[in-house]
């Protein structure tokens, strides 16, 4: 029996902050704030409790596609995008303290290692790069994909890096050797997002999910055995997936529908068509990113209509 989950509802809409579609969202480990990156070339920081804008970070020369917050140094925020530059911001100084120049074509995904001073970027040039955060050195160039690396996971346990690509494959990497240990070919469409359960990540039950236009799949860690295949309605293109410690899996995509599923059973217990902001075009219904806060009691969604929507269980 799947556990009963309370319904989720929007309790706050933040509009007028960004002037372009919002591509990425991440919470800080203290849960006091979250950040968004957008097509307007900015990163914005928002107060979790009030939803008010705390800070706007400018400096990117093109759309921001990915944001991530360091758990080892919570005042360090990383952003990356179409200008090929990864920026490390010190939020105590509100300044860029390090920049890393990735390969050709821009950066579309970003992850910070939870226990090591390493950042991982996924590029449109089909390469994932591992960076030493302190020295800015490129430690490894993880090659093997045949298209953009559009989703990433960085883990303390092996495999420490997992990449998902527009070539429809997933690769599990040995970070010490910089080599692929497994290639998963279960998807037939671009793997746009991945998530790991926040409390099961280092246990025998550890698993991760992947989202693509051909549905959601769950794989066992550390070797990547397929556990579940969750089919969506034909034509559903999923852009983002997230899971909270209560076992709620949120998935959203181009159709503007936010889906809530039970992590264990895969049962979809709620679907919400998210209304676009008044004045937006119909084509701006796309939800680009979803992210739970640290407690799992709030969810943030954002997308092409330039707004941020905050959800909670009711």
C-alpha positions as CSV (number, residue, x, y, z in Angstrom):
1,X,0.0,0.0,0.0
2,X,1.3,3.4,-0.9
3,X,1.2,5.9,1.9
4,X,-1.4,8.6,1.9
5,X,-0.1,12.0,0.8
6,X,-1.7,15.3,1.4
7,X,-2.6,17.4,-1.6
8,X,-0.2,20.2,-2.6
9,X,-1.4,23.7,-3.4
10,X,0.1,27.0,-4.5
11,X,0.4,29.4,-1.7
12,X,2.5,32.1,-3.3
13,X,3.3,33.4,-6.8
14,X,6.3,35.6,-7.3
15,X,6.1,37.7,-10.5
16,X,8.0,40.6,-11.9
17,X,11.4,39.5,-10.6
18,X,13.0,37.9,-13.7
19,X,12.5,39.3,-17.2
20,X,13.1,36.1,-18.9
21,X,12.2,32.4,-18.6
22,X,13.5,30.9,-15.4
23,X,15.6,27.8,-16.0
24,X,16.9,26.7,-12.6
25,X,16.2,26.8,-8.9
26,X,18.1,25.6,-5.8
27,X,17.7,25.9,-2.0
28,X,20.5,26.8,0.4
29,X,21.3,24.1,3.1
30,X,20.0,26.4,5.9
31,X,16.7,26.7,4.1
32,X,16.7,30.5,4.7
33,X,16.8,31.3,1.0
34,X,16.6,29.9,-2.5
35,X,18.1,31.1,-5.8
36,X,16.9,31.1,-9.4
37,X,18.7,31.5,-12.7
38,X,17.1,32.8,-15.8
39,X,17.3,33.8,-19.5
40,X,17.7,37.5,-18.4
41,X,21.3,36.6,-17.5
42,X,20.7,37.1,-13.7
43,X,20.7,35.0,-10.6
44,X,18.2,36.1,-7.9
45,X,18.1,35.2,-4.3
46,X,14.8,35.0,-2.5
47,X,13.8,34.8,1.2
48,X,12.2,31.4,1.7
49,X,9.7,32.5,4.4
50,X,8.5,35.8,2.8
51,X,9.2,35.2,-0.9
52,X,10.9,38.7,-1.0
53,X,13.8,39.4,-3.3
54,X,17.0,39.6,-1.3
55,X,19.7,40.0,-4.0
56,X,20.3,40.1,-7.7
57,X,23.6,38.8,-9.0
58,X,24.7,40.1,-12.4
59,X,27.7,39.2,-14.5
60,X,26.7,36.5,-16.9
61,X,26.7,37.5,-20.5
62,X,24.0,35.0,-21.6
63,X,21.2,33.0,-20.2
64,X,21.8,31.2,-16.8
65,X,20.9,27.5,-17.2
66,X,22.0,26.1,-13.8
67,X,22.5,27.0,-10.2
68,X,23.8,25.1,-7.2
69,X,24.7,25.8,-3.6
70,X,27.6,24.3,-1.8
71,X,26.9,22.2,1.3
72,X,30.5,22.5,2.5
73,X,30.4,26.3,2.2
74,X,26.8,27.4,2.2
75,X,27.7,31.0,1.4
76,X,29.1,29.8,-1.9
77,X,26.6,29.8,-4.8
78,X,27.5,28.5,-8.3
79,X,25.9,29.5,-11.5
80,X,26.5,28.6,-15.2
81,X,24.9,29.0,-18.6
82,X,25.2,29.9,-22.2
83,X,28.3,32.1,-21.8
84,X,30.3,28.9,-21.0
85,X,31.3,30.5,-17.6
86,X,30.8,28.9,-14.2
87,X,30.8,31.5,-11.5
88,X,31.3,31.0,-7.8
89,X,29.7,33.8,-5.8
90,X,30.6,34.6,-2.2
91,X,27.3,35.7,-0.7
92,X,29.0,37.4,2.2
93,X,30.8,39.7,-0.2
94,X,28.1,39.6,-3.0
95,X,31.0,39.1,-5.5
96,X,32.3,36.5,-7.8
97,X,35.4,34.9,-6.2
98,X,36.2,32.3,-8.9
99,X,35.3,31.7,-12.5
100,X,35.7,28.5,-14.5
101,X,35.6,28.5,-18.3
102,X,34.0,25.4,-19.7
103,X,34.1,24.0,-23.2
104,X,32.3,25.1,-26.3
105,X,28.6,25.5,-26.5
106,X,27.7,26.6,-23.0
107,X,26.9,24.8,-19.7
108,X,23.4,23.3,-19.2
109,X,23.8,21.4,-15.9
110,X,25.8,21.8,-12.6
111,X,26.3,19.9,-9.4
112,X,28.5,20.4,-6.3
113,X,30.0,17.4,-4.6
114,X,28.6,17.1,-1.1
115,X,31.9,16.2,0.7
116,X,34.7,17.2,-1.6
117,X,35.8,20.6,-3.0
118,X,34.6,19.6,-6.5
119,X,32.1,21.0,-8.9
120,X,30.8,19.2,-12.0
121,X,29.4,20.9,-15.1
122,X,27.6,19.4,-18.0
123,X,28.2,20.9,-21.4
124,X,26.5,21.2,-24.7
125,X,29.7,19.8,-26.2
126,X,28.8,16.4,-24.7
127,X,31.5,16.6,-22.0
128,X,31.1,16.7,-18.2
129,X,33.9,18.5,-16.4
130,X,35.1,18.0,-12.8
131,X,36.6,21.2,-11.3
132,X,38.7,21.7,-8.2
133,X,36.7,24.5,-6.6
134,X,39.7,26.0,-4.8
135,X,42.3,26.0,-7.6
136,X,39.9,26.3,-10.6
137,X,41.8,23.4,-12.2
138,X,39.9,21.0,-14.4
139,X,40.4,17.7,-12.6
140,X,38.7,15.4,-15.2
141,X,37.0,15.7,-18.5
142,X,34.4,13.0,-18.6
143,X,33.9,12.1,-22.2
144,X,31.7,9.5,-23.8
145,X,28.3,11.1,-24.4
146,X,27.4,12.0,-27.9
147,X,25.2,15.0,-27.1
148,X,24.7,17.7,-24.4
149,X,25.0,16.6,-20.8
150,X,21.8,18.1,-19.5
151,X,21.5,16.5,-16.0
152,X,23.9,15.7,-13.3
153,X,24.1,14.1,-9.8
154,X,27.1,14.3,-7.5
155,X,27.2,11.9,-4.6
156,X,29.5,11.1,-1.6
157,X,29.2,7.4,-2.3
158,X,30.1,5.5,-5.5
159,X,29.3,6.2,-8.3
160,X,30.1,9.7,-7.3
161,X,29.0,11.3,-10.6
162,X,26.0,10.4,-12.7
163,X,25.3,12.1,-16.0
164,X,22.2,12.2,-18.2
165,X,22.4,13.3,-21.8
166,X,20.5,14.4,-24.9
167,X,21.9,11.2,-26.4
168,X,19.3,9.4,-24.2
169,X,21.9,7.6,-22.1
170,X,22.9,7.8,-18.5
171,X,26.5,7.2,-17.4
172,X,27.8,6.2,-14.0
173,X,31.3,7.4,-13.3
174,X,34.2,6.3,-11.1
175,X,35.4,9.7,-10.0
176,X,38.8,8.5,-8.8
177,X,39.6,7.2,-12.2
178,X,37.5,9.6,-14.3
179,X,36.0,6.6,-16.2
180,X,32.6,5.3,-17.0
181,X,31.6,2.2,-14.9
182,X,28.2,1.7,-16.5
183,X,26.1,3.1,-19.3
184,X,22.3,2.8,-19.0
185,X,20.3,2.8,-22.3
186,X,16.8,2.4,-21.0
187,X,15.6,5.8,-22.1
188,X,15.0,6.5,-25.8
189,X,14.7,10.3,-25.3
190,X,16.8,13.1,-23.8
191,X,17.5,12.6,-20.1
192,X,16.7,16.1,-18.9
193,X,16.7,15.7,-15.1
194,X,17.7,13.3,-12.3
195,X,17.1,13.1,-8.5
196,X,18.1,10.9,-5.6
197,X,16.1,10.3,-2.5
198,X,17.5,12.7,0.2
199,X,17.5,10.2,3.1
200,X,18.2,6.9,1.2
201,X,21.2,8.1,-0.7
202,X,23.8,6.1,1.2
203,X,21.7,3.1,2.3
204,X,20.9,-0.3,0.8
205,X,17.7,1.3,-0.5
206,X,19.6,4.0,-2.4
207,X,18.1,4.7,-5.8
208,X,17.8,7.6,-8.3
209,X,15.2,8.6,-10.8
210,X,15.5,10.0,-14.3
211,X,13.0,12.1,-16.3
212,X,12.7,12.2,-20.1
213,X,10.1,12.5,-22.8
214,X,9.5,8.8,-22.5
215,X,8.7,8.8,-18.8
216,X,10.4,8.4,-15.4
217,X,12.6,5.5,-14.6
218,X,14.1,4.5,-11.2
219,X,17.5,2.8,-10.9
220,X,19.2,1.1,-8.0
221,X,22.5,2.4,-6.7
222,X,25.4,1.8,-7.0
223,X,25.2,-0.3,-10.2
224,X,22.2,1.1,-12.0
225,X,19.8,-1.8,-12.2
226,X,16.3,-0.8,-13.4
227,X,13.7,-0.8,-10.7
228,X,10.7,0.9,-12.1
229,X,9.4,2.3,-15.4
230,X,6.8,5.0,-14.9
231,X,5.1,5.9,-18.2
232,X,3.6,9.3,-18.8
233,X,0.9,10.3,-21.2
234,X,2.3,10.0,-24.8
235,X,3.9,13.3,-25.8
236,X,4.7,14.4,-22.3
237,X,8.2,16.0,-22.2
238,X,9.5,16.2,-18.7
239,X,12.1,18.8,-17.8
240,X,12.6,18.4,-14.1
241,X,12.1,16.0,-11.3
242,X,12.7,16.2,-7.5
243,X,12.0,14.1,-4.5
244,X,11.6,14.9,-0.8
245,X,12.4,13.0,2.4
246,X,8.7,12.1,2.7
247,X,8.7,10.1,-0.5
248,X,6.9,12.6,-2.7
249,X,8.2,12.8,-6.2
250,X,7.5,15.9,-8.2
251,X,7.8,16.0,-12.0
252,X,7.0,18.7,-14.5
253,X,7.6,19.7,-18.1
254,X,6.6,21.4,-21.3
255,X,2.9,20.8,-20.9
256,X,2.7,22.9,-17.7
257,X,1.4,20.0,-15.7
258,X,2.9,19.4,-12.2
259,X,2.7,15.7,-11.2
260,X,3.0,14.3,-7.7
261,X,4.0,10.6,-7.4
262,X,4.7,8.3,-4.5
263,X,8.4,7.5,-4.5
264,X,8.0,3.8,-3.7
265,X,5.0,2.7,-5.7
266,X,5.3,5.2,-8.5
267,X,1.6,6.0,-8.2
268,X,0.6,9.5,-9.4
269,X,-1.6,10.8,-6.6
270,X,-2.1,14.4,-7.9
271,X,-1.9,16.4,-11.2
272,X,-2.1,20.1,-11.4
273,X,-2.3,22.2,-14.6
274,X,-0.3,25.2,-13.5
275,X,-1.8,28.4,-14.9
276,X,0.5,30.7,-16.7
277,X,0.8,34.2,-15.4
278,X,-1.7,36.7,-16.8
279,X,-0.2,38.4,-19.9
280,X,2.0,35.4,-20.7
281,X,1.8,33.6,-24.0
282,X,0.2,30.1,-24.1
283,X,3.5,28.7,-25.2
284,X,5.0,29.9,-21.9
285,X,3.2,27.2,-19.9
286,X,6.5,25.2,-19.8
287,X,7.8,24.3,-16.3
288,X,11.6,24.3,-16.5
289,X,12.6,23.4,-12.9
290,X,11.2,22.0,-9.7
291,X,12.9,21.9,-6.3
292,X,11.9,20.9,-2.7
293,X,13.2,22.9,0.2
294,X,15.4,21.2,2.8
295,X,12.4,20.1,5.0
296,X,10.5,18.7,2.0
297,X,7.4,20.7,3.1
298,X,7.7,23.4,0.3
299,X,8.2,23.0,-3.4
300,X,9.2,25.7,-5.8
301,X,8.4,25.5,-9.5
302,X,9.5,28.0,-12.2
303,X,9.4,28.3,-15.9
304,X,8.9,30.1,-19.2
305,X,6.3,32.5,-17.8
306,X,9.0,34.2,-15.7
307,X,7.2,33.5,-12.4
308,X,8.1,31.5,-9.3
309,X,5.3,29.4,-7.7
310,X,5.6,28.1,-4.1
311,X,3.7,25.0,-3.1
312,X,3.0,23.3,0.2
313,X,0.9,20.4,1.5
314,X,-2.6,21.2,2.7
